[in-house]
Amino acid sequence: MTNAPPAENAFDAARLLSERATRVDLSGIRRVFKLAAELTDPINLSIGQPDFPVPEAIRRGAIEAIEQGANGYTQTQGEPALLRRVGEWLRTDLGWESRPFGQEGPGPRHLITSGTSGALQLLFQTLLEPGDECVIPDPYFVSYPHLATLTGGTAVTCDTYPDFRLTAARVEPLLTDRTKFVLLNTPSNPAGVVATKEDCRDLLDLCRARGVLLVTDEIYDEFCYDEGLTDVARNDSSIPRCASPARLDGAEDSVLLIRGFGKTYGCTGWRLGYAAGPRAIIEQMAKIQQYTFVCAPAPLQAGVRACFDTDMDEHIVEYKARRDLVVDRLSPHVELAVPGGAFYAFFKVPESLGISGTEFVERGLSHNLLTIPGGCFSTKDTHVRLSFATQRRNLERGLDVIVKLATGELS
């Protein structure tokens, strides 16, 4: 008996795709990156990548770890020496007595993750099931709604226009019996807005009262420019610290903190972050990490130990000056919430132009300018995000084009 030959074209790969995969769109930011590669001498204000080099001590730490053979797996929760440093920093910065996952004793736990994006993925997988909900700000970091989709949950968007503050008053009507967590991003991407101490306290009080976890994504926590928006001054530094719900009394029992190394120290490609918070949640996140990422890159974990001894104030001061330049140039012509942190500005396209954020970005492309349409971060497409993590000359060129587009001098 012989088998009949398979019918031609019987295999259809598209038929095998899961619904969750097809419901996730390609990031609009990645589309802009692709366009950037096709332009000659683009004025690139699109990428959220620090333009300063990784400090030498951090680079040397990673190189030495590689040369000394630290190229295998670490424990799932992270390399022990880095875990100690993170624990020390949590104690210094927040007053938390956090222990690495796996250690005995009361209190919060922390683990090293494959970037803050890795921490977010672990969080969503740990807490959301089909039918569950989380509340995210609108505008939001691009991955937030898609992470909910990938877990079968729903990301309920909270409209924060025009000041981009996620407040308890705005969140409370959105909470239901299916809400698992509220996600605060401060300083925020795309708007650079920093939560006030009052915002943080009110959100934490609300979440505690409703039995909901408050998650604070603080990947840009070192980039803070305005004293009026902070509540803690860093030791031996003139740079203010951003307000955080993690600094409030007893926060370690009901706040999940996510931070990273890539944005602050310029090593975004190293994919390293950490999560800290309630023991029961961190334990489950670590278990899922064991079966997904396994562990964060070992020699790079050794390198970022030096981050806690590295002074980045010079770069933060320079970024504040660029922020001031952006505000000075754009505020007379567009509606702009002043970014108190991070390295983005999110401005509204003048209604007099009668165009969307996407159309504004397309007009910019015809003048070699790369920015990101607000629709990549929002259910609305009324704004445009620019990044000032770029050299001053490039930023000034880009601002010239934006002002001319906004005033109708260019089209």
C-alpha positions as CSV (number, residue, x, y, z in Angstrom):
1,M,0.0,0.0,0.0
2,T,1.4,3.4,-0.9
3,N,0.5,6.7,0.5
4,A,-1.0,9.2,-1.9
5,P,1.2,12.3,-2.5
6,P,0.0,15.3,-0.6
7,A,-2.2,17.7,-2.4
8,E,-0.4,20.8,-3.8
9,N,-0.6,23.8,-1.5
10,A,-2.3,21.9,1.2
11,F,-0.3,23.6,3.9
12,D,-1.5,27.0,4.9
13,A,0.6,28.5,7.7
14,A,-1.8,31.4,8.2
15,R,-4.6,28.9,9.1
16,L,-2.5,27.7,12.1
17,L,-2.1,31.2,13.7
18,S,-3.7,31.8,17.1
19,E,-6.3,34.6,17.4
20,R,-4.2,36.2,20.1
21,A,-1.3,36.6,17.7
22,T,-3.3,38.1,14.9
23,R,-4.9,40.6,17.3
24,V,-1.5,42.1,18.1
25,D,-0.5,44.8,15.7
26,L,3.1,45.6,14.7
27,S,4.3,48.5,16.7
28,G,4.0,51.8,14.8
29,I,7.3,52.8,16.4
30,R,9.0,49.9,14.6
31,R,7.5,51.1,11.3
32,V,9.1,54.5,11.9
33,F,12.5,52.8,12.7
34,K,12.3,51.1,9.4
35,L,11.6,54.4,7.6
36,A,14.6,55.9,9.4
37,A,16.8,53.3,7.8
38,E,15.6,54.4,4.3
39,L,16.2,58.1,4.7
40,T,19.5,60.0,4.1
41,D,20.6,62.0,7.1
42,P,17.2,61.9,8.9
43,I,16.3,64.2,11.7
44,N,15.5,61.4,14.1
45,L,13.4,62.4,17.1
46,S,11.6,59.1,17.2
47,I,13.8,56.7,19.2
48,G,13.6,56.4,23.0
49,Q,17.3,55.5,23.3
50,P,19.8,57.5,25.4
51,D,22.5,59.1,23.2
52,F,25.3,58.8,25.8
53,P,27.6,55.8,26.0
54,V,27.4,53.2,28.7
55,P,29.7,54.3,31.5
56,E,33.1,52.6,31.5
57,A,32.7,50.9,34.9
58,I,29.6,49.1,33.7
59,R,31.1,48.1,30.4
60,R,34.2,46.8,32.2
61,G,32.1,44.8,34.7
62,A,30.4,42.9,31.8
63,I,33.6,42.4,29.9
64,E,35.4,41.0,32.9
65,A,32.5,38.7,33.7
66,I,32.7,37.3,30.2
67,E,36.4,36.8,30.3
68,Q,36.2,35.2,33.7
69,G,33.7,32.6,32.4
70,A,30.4,34.0,33.8
71,N,28.6,32.9,30.7
72,G,26.2,30.3,31.9
73,Y,22.9,30.5,33.6
74,T,22.3,32.4,36.8
75,Q,19.6,31.5,39.3
76,T,16.2,32.3,37.8
77,Q,15.7,35.2,40.2
78,G,19.1,36.7,39.3
79,E,22.8,36.8,40.1
80,P,23.3,36.8,43.9
81,A,25.6,39.9,44.0
82,L,23.2,41.9,41.8
83,L,20.3,40.8,43.9
84,R,22.1,42.1,47.0
85,R,22.8,45.5,45.3
86,V,19.1,45.9,44.3
87,G,18.0,45.0,47.8
88,E,20.4,47.6,49.2
89,W,19.1,50.2,46.8
90,L,15.4,49.4,47.6
91,R,16.3,50.0,51.3
92,T,18.1,53.3,50.6
93,D,15.6,54.7,48.1
94,L,12.3,53.4,49.4
95,G,12.9,52.1,52.9
96,W,11.9,48.6,51.8
97,E,13.4,45.5,53.5
98,S,13.2,43.4,50.4
99,R,14.7,39.9,50.0
100,P,15.5,38.0,46.8
101,F,12.9,35.5,45.8
102,G,13.7,32.2,47.6
103,Q,14.9,33.7,50.8
104,E,13.0,33.0,54.0
105,G,11.5,35.8,56.1
106,P,8.6,38.3,56.0
107,G,8.4,41.3,53.7
108,P,8.6,42.0,49.9
109,R,10.7,40.1,47.4
110,H,12.6,41.1,44.3
111,L,14.0,39.4,41.2
112,I,16.0,40.4,38.1
113,T,14.1,40.4,34.8
114,S,14.9,40.5,31.1
115,G,14.3,44.2,30.9
116,T,11.3,46.0,32.2
117,S,9.3,44.6,29.3
118,G,10.2,41.1,30.6
119,A,8.9,42.2,34.0
120,L,5.7,43.4,32.5
121,Q,5.2,40.2,30.6
122,L,5.7,38.2,33.7
123,L,3.3,40.4,35.6
124,F,0.5,40.2,33.0
125,Q,0.9,36.4,32.8
126,T,0.9,36.1,36.6
127,L,-2.3,38.1,37.2
128,L,-4.5,38.1,34.2
129,E,-6.8,35.3,33.0
130,P,-9.4,35.4,30.2
131,G,-12.1,37.9,31.3
132,D,-9.8,39.7,33.8
133,E,-9.1,43.4,33.5
134,C,-6.4,45.9,34.3
135,V,-6.6,49.7,34.1
136,I,-3.9,51.5,32.0
137,P,-3.5,55.2,31.2
138,D,-4.4,56.6,27.8
139,P,-1.9,57.5,26.4
140,Y,0.1,54.4,27.3
141,F,3.4,52.7,26.6
142,V,2.8,50.7,23.4
143,S,3.0,47.2,24.9
144,Y,0.5,47.6,27.7
145,P,-2.8,46.8,25.8
146,H,-1.1,44.0,23.8
147,L,0.2,42.3,26.9
148,A,-3.4,42.1,28.1
149,T,-4.5,40.7,24.7
150,L,-1.8,38.0,24.9
151,T,-3.1,36.8,28.3
152,G,-6.7,36.8,27.3
153,G,-7.4,39.8,29.5
154,T,-8.6,43.3,28.8
155,A,-6.7,46.5,29.3
156,V,-9.3,49.2,30.2
157,T,-8.0,52.6,29.1
158,C,-8.3,55.6,31.4
159,D,-8.5,58.9,29.5
160,T,-5.9,61.2,31.0
161,Y,-6.0,64.0,28.4
162,P,-5.1,66.9,28.5
163,D,-2.7,66.8,31.5
164,F,-1.9,63.1,31.2
165,R,-2.2,62.5,35.0
166,L,-3.5,59.1,36.1
167,T,-5.6,60.1,39.1
168,A,-7.8,58.2,41.5
169,A,-10.8,60.2,40.4
170,R,-10.3,59.1,36.8
171,V,-9.6,55.5,37.7
172,E,-12.3,54.7,40.2
173,P,-15.3,54.6,37.7
174,L,-13.3,52.0,35.7
175,L,-12.8,49.5,38.5
176,T,-14.9,46.3,38.5
177,D,-14.9,42.9,40.2
178,R,-12.7,41.7,37.4
179,T,-10.0,44.4,37.9
180,K,-6.7,42.9,39.0
181,F,-4.3,45.8,38.8
182,V,-3.9,49.5,38.0
183,L,-0.8,50.4,36.0
184,L,0.9,53.7,36.7
185,N,3.8,54.8,34.5
186,T,5.8,57.7,36.0
187,P,7.6,59.5,34.5
188,S,5.5,58.5,31.6
189,N,6.1,57.4,28.0
190,P,4.9,59.1,25.8
191,A,4.2,62.4,27.7
192,G,7.0,62.6,30.2
193,V,4.5,63.6,32.9
194,V,5.5,62.8,36.5
195,A,2.9,61.8,39.1
196,T,2.6,64.0,42.1
197,K,2.8,62.7,45.7
198,E,-0.9,63.4,46.1
199,D,-1.7,61.4,42.9
200,C,0.4,58.5,44.2
201,R,-1.3,58.5,47.7
202,D,-4.8,58.8,46.3
203,L,-4.2,55.9,43.8
204,L,-2.7,53.7,46.5
205,D,-5.6,54.4,48.9
206,L,-8.1,53.6,46.2
207,C,-6.4,50.4,45.1
208,R,-6.1,49.2,48.7
209,A,-9.7,49.9,49.4
210,R,-10.8,47.9,46.4
211,G,-8.3,45.0,46.8
212,V,-6.5,45.9,43.6
213,L,-2.7,45.8,43.1
214,L,-1.1,49.1,42.1
215,V,1.8,48.6,39.6
216,T,4.2,51.4,39.1
217,D,6.4,51.2,36.0
218,E,9.4,53.5,36.8
219,I,11.8,52.7,34.0
220,Y,12.6,56.5,33.7
221,D,12.8,57.1,37.5
222,E,16.3,58.7,37.3
223,F,15.1,61.3,34.7
224,C,13.3,63.8,36.9
225,Y,13.7,67.5,36.3
226,D,11.3,69.5,38.6
227,E,11.6,69.8,42.4
228,G,7.9,70.6,42.6
229,L,7.0,67.2,41.4
230,T,9.2,65.2,43.9
231,D,9.1,64.3,47.5
232,V,12.5,62.8,48.2
233,A,16.0,64.3,47.4
234,R,18.7,61.8,46.5
235,N,21.6,61.6,48.9
236,D,24.6,63.7,47.8
237,S,22.9,64.9,44.6
238,S,21.2,68.0,43.3
239,I,19.0,65.9,41.0
240,P,15.5,65.4,42.5
241,R,13.8,62.0,42.9
242,C,10.4,61.4,41.3
243,A,7.4,60.9,43.6
244,S,6.4,57.2,43.7
245,P,3.6,55.2,45.4
246,A,6.4,52.8,46.4
247,R,7.7,55.5,48.9
248,L,4.5,55.6,50.8
249,D,4.1,53.8,54.2
250,G,3.4,50.1,53.8
251,A,3.6,50.3,50.0
252,E,5.7,47.1,49.8
253,D,2.5,45.1,50.7
254,S,0.3,46.4,47.9
255,V,2.6,48.0,45.3
256,L,4.5,46.1,42.5
257,L,7.5,48.2,41.5
258,I,9.2,47.8,38.1
259,R,12.5,49.5,37.2
260,G,15.3,49.0,34.8
261,F,18.9,49.8,33.9
262,G,18.7,50.3,30.1
263,K,17.4,53.9,29.9
264,T,19.3,55.3,32.8
265,Y,22.7,53.9,31.9
266,G,22.4,53.7,28.1
267,C,22.4,49.9,27.9
268,T,19.0,49.3,26.5
269,G,20.2,46.4,24.4
270,W,21.3,44.5,27.5
271,R,17.6,43.9,28.5
272,L,17.9,44.1,32.3
273,G,15.4,45.3,34.9
274,Y,13.9,44.2,38.2
275,A,10.6,43.8,39.9
276,A,9.9,44.1,43.6
277,G,6.7,43.8,45.7
278,P,4.4,41.4,47.5
279,R,6.0,38.0,48.0
280,A,3.1,36.0,46.7
281,I,3.2,37.8,43.3
282,I,7.0,37.9,42.9
283,E,7.1,34.1,43.7
284,Q,4.7,33.4,40.8
285,M,6.5,35.8,38.4
286,A,9.8,34.0,39.2
287,K,8.2,30.6,38.5
288,I,7.0,31.8,35.1
289,Q,10.4,33.3,34.3
290,Q,11.9,29.9,34.9
291,Y,9.8,28.5,32.0
292,T,10.2,31.5,29.7
293,F,13.2,33.8,29.9
294,V,15.0,31.3,32.3
295,C,17.2,34.1,33.5
296,A,18.5,37.5,32.5
297,P,21.8,37.6,30.6
298,A,24.5,36.5,33.1
299,P,27.6,38.6,32.3
300,L,25.4,41.7,31.8
301,Q,23.9,41.2,35.3
302,A,27.5,41.4,36.6
303,G,28.1,44.6,34.6
304,V,25.1,46.5,36.0
305,R,26.2,46.0,39.6
306,A,28.3,49.0,39.0
307,C,25.3,51.1,38.1
308,F,24.6,51.7,41.8
309,D,28.0,53.4,42.1
310,T,27.8,55.4,38.9
311,D,26.9,59.1,38.9
312,M,24.6,60.0,36.0
313,D,23.8,63.6,37.1
314,E,25.8,65.2,34.3
315,H,23.5,63.5,31.7
316,I,20.3,64.2,33.7
317,V,21.3,68.0,33.8
318,E,21.9,67.9,30.0
319,Y,18.5,66.2,29.4
320,K,16.8,68.8,31.5
321,A,18.3,71.6,29.4
322,R,17.0,69.8,26.3
323,R,13.6,69.5,27.9
324,D,13.7,73.3,28.5
325,L,14.6,73.9,24.9
326,V,11.7,71.8,23.7
327,V,9.2,73.6,25.9
328,D,10.6,77.1,25.0
329,R,10.4,76.4,21.3
330,L,7.1,74.5,21.1
331,S,4.9,76.0,23.8
332,P,4.1,79.2,21.8
333,H,2.8,77.2,18.9
334,V,1.3,73.9,20.2
335,E,-0.5,72.6,23.3
336,L,2.1,70.8,25.4
337,A,2.0,69.3,28.9
338,V,5.5,70.1,30.3
339,P,7.4,66.8,30.7
340,G,8.7,66.6,34.3
341,G,10.8,63.6,33.5
342,A,11.8,60.9,31.0
343,F,13.0,62.3,27.6
344,Y,9.8,62.8,25.6
345,A,7.4,65.6,24.7
346,F,3.8,64.8,23.6
347,F,2.3,67.8,21.8
348,K,-1.1,68.3,20.3
349,V,-1.4,68.9,16.6
350,P,-2.9,72.4,16.1
351,E,-6.6,72.0,15.3
352,S,-6.3,74.8,12.7
353,L,-4.3,72.4,10.5
354,G,-7.2,70.0,10.3
355,I,-5.0,66.9,10.3
356,S,-4.3,63.9,12.6
357,G,-1.1,63.1,14.4
358,T,-0.3,60.5,11.8
359,E,-0.8,63.0,9.0
360,F,1.5,65.5,10.9
361,V,4.2,62.8,11.1
362,E,3.8,62.1,7.4
363,R,4.3,65.7,6.6
364,G,7.4,65.7,8.7
365,L,8.8,62.7,6.8
366,S,8.7,64.8,3.6
367,H,11.1,67.1,5.4
368,N,13.3,64.3,6.7
369,L,11.9,64.5,10.2
370,L,11.1,61.3,12.1
371,T,8.6,61.5,15.0
372,I,5.9,59.1,16.3
373,P,2.2,59.6,15.8
374,G,0.1,59.7,19.0
375,G,-2.1,57.0,17.8
376,C,0.7,54.5,18.5
377,F,0.2,55.2,22.2
378,S,-3.5,56.0,22.4
379,T,-7.0,55.5,21.2
380,K,-6.8,59.0,19.9
381,D,-4.6,60.3,17.1
382,T,-4.4,64.0,18.0
383,H,-0.8,64.3,19.3
384,V,2.8,63.5,18.3
385,R,5.6,62.2,20.4
386,L,9.2,63.5,20.0
387,S,12.2,62.2,21.8
388,F,14.9,64.6,23.0
389,A,17.4,61.8,23.6
390,T,19.5,63.1,20.7
391,Q,22.3,65.5,20.1
392,R,21.4,69.2,20.6
393,R,22.1,70.1,16.9
394,N,19.8,67.4,15.7
395,L,17.1,68.4,18.2
396,E,17.2,72.0,17.1
397,R,16.9,71.0,13.5
398,G,13.9,68.9,14.3
399,L,12.2,71.7,16.4
400,D,12.7,74.1,13.5
401,V,10.7,71.7,11.2
402,I,8.0,71.1,13.9
403,V,7.4,74.8,14.4
404,K,7.2,75.5,10.7
405,L,4.7,72.6,10.3
406,A,2.6,73.7,13.2
407,T,2.4,77.3,12.0
408,G,1.7,76.3,8.4
409,E,5.0,77.6,7.0
410,L,5.7,74.1,5.8
411,S,3.2,71.5,4.6
